[in-house]
């Protein structure tokens, strides 16, 4: 079945550092890919998404490119802020529907001032 | 304000004492779902509902019940809670447009002693 593998956390960075959180997936066909973010004490919210190969999703300075050849969707940000401290979840949907999301295990990011 | 509201946010209970976690959304969404979040396992779907009176099992339905008598409400029922149901629970919803975005509640942390 479909699955998502994220890099193990936690990840601790200093403010203004470069961030990469790795995400690879296993799925048949051409799934849609998502990054969700969970800030402390809150529910998850959609950060960005990409629906086809070579698409780049971006939001709030975060980017991720859908790489079909490497089945990856790594999350990047050039300069993190303390306010980016959160848990980040990579997810896929074989049909593109939110009703069929498969989530990764999440990566805890802490940004220190 | 568009939101998904869960109650209670925190609950400590004992084995076997029936409890209900309520979920309500004010966005007129057709689809609603319950997830549990456990360390290292990400989010796992418990039950979902495509519309009023239509519910179905997710990946981990054992020990849970749901009902969908009204479009806005989707309560999660633990008839006889056990310690392995100690977890963080999230309710989520999405609209018929289904762009891939799930809207989450803030979560309900349940401890079963």
Contacts between the chains, C-beta under 8 A, distances in Angstrom:
chain1	res1	chain2	res2	distance
A	4	B	42	7.9
A	32	B	100	5.6
A	34	B	100	6.3
A	36	B	102	7.9
A	41	B	106	6.9
A	41	B	107	7.9
A	42	B	106	5.6
A	42	B	107	7.6
A	43	B	4	7.1
A	43	B	90	5.7
A	43	B	92	7.6
A	43	B	104	3.1
A	43	B	105	5.2
A	43	B	106	5.1
A	43	B	107	5.7
A	44	B	43	7.6
A	44	B	90	7.0
A	44	B	92	7.8
A	44	B	102	7.3
A	44	B	104	4.6
A	45	B	103	7.9
A	45	B	104	6.7
A	46	B	100	7.6
A	46	B	101	4.6
A	46	B	102	7.3
A	49	B	100	5.6
A	49	B	101	7.8
A	51	B	100	7.7
A	89	B	42	6.5
A	89	B	43	7.1
A	93	B	100	6.0
A	96	B	100	5.7
A	97	B	98	5.2
A	97	B	100	6.7
A	98	B	31	7.3
A	98	B	94	4.2
A	98	B	98	5.6
A	98	B	99	7.4
A	98	B	100	5.0
A	98	B	101	5.8
A	98	B	102	4.5
A	99	B	31	5.5
A	99	B	33	7.4
A	99	B	48	6.8
A	99	B	50	7.6
A	99	B	94	6.6
A	99	B	98	6.6
A	101	B	100	7.9
A	101	B	102	6.6
A	103	B	42	4.4
A	103	B	43	4.4
A	104	B	42	5.5
A	105	B	40	5.6
A	105	B	41	6.2
A	105	B	42	4.2
A	106	B	37	8.0
A	106	B	42	5.5
